[in-house]
Amino acid sequence: MDRIYCGPPPLPQDLWASWNFDPLLVLSLLVLTFWVRRSPAGLGAVAILFVAFVSPLCALSSALFSARVVHHVLLIAAAAPLLALAMPRRDKGAIAGPFLVSTVILWGWHLPVAYDLALSNVAVYWLMQISLLASAVWFWRAVLSGKAAVVDRIAFIVAGFAQMGMLGAILTFAPSALYAAHALAPVDWGMTPLWDQQLGGLIMWVPAGLPYAVAAALLARHHWGQMTRGVAW
């Protein structure tokens, strides 16, 4: 099916009428809400997914690459760690595997050919979203509930943001717009496609680091609290 899942790129005056109430999506969110109903973190993740897929942000991400970056950051750096916290804790092994897989998936979907295909085909679109979210949840589970030393966990959190920031820098300094999916719509929003791409790169490069910084700080604080009570985490 060759169409944009969130609908055609909206004009600025039509944005707040562009909600997405796809019945299957709404049902999926309701099922997820029931599954995590006893977990505040899980309910927070559902709220973030609602913003990403139901709110007008979904439609805006059809128009602007910068909005798509916000959408992806919400999945990877906000919903994913909250879902990881909502899942049953299990001691896992090394973090390197989840880190590598999630990095390859993030970079792979931002290759122009893969990105443009995802925005023109509903099945590929959902493959993008599910793989980004699932690989990020795997990474955050390994970081937040694994058995690796806390120093190693924090190092991988920093590495997770560093690889995203590197991708953001590449997009910011690219000499030309890379994505055909956003070749026209940014003009309606007062931007050239290159400016839109540069804004998206800057979002990925700088503000996206905030959730990683918060996670690292909370992990260090929790570990310090355990140490002061004489309990090894």
Secondary structure, 3 states (H helix, E strand, C coil): CCCCCCCCCCCHHHHHHCCCCCHHHHHHHHHHHHHCCCCHHHHHHHHHHHHHHCCCHHHHHHHCHHHHHHHHHHHHHHHHHHHHHHCCCCCCCCCHHHHHHHHHHHHHHCCHHHHHHHCCCHHHHHHHHHHHHHHHHHHHHHHHHCCCCHHHHHHHHHHHHHHHHHHHHHHHHCCCCCCHHHCCHHHHCCCCHHHHHHHHHHHHHCCCHHHHHHHHHHHHHHHHHHHHCCCCC
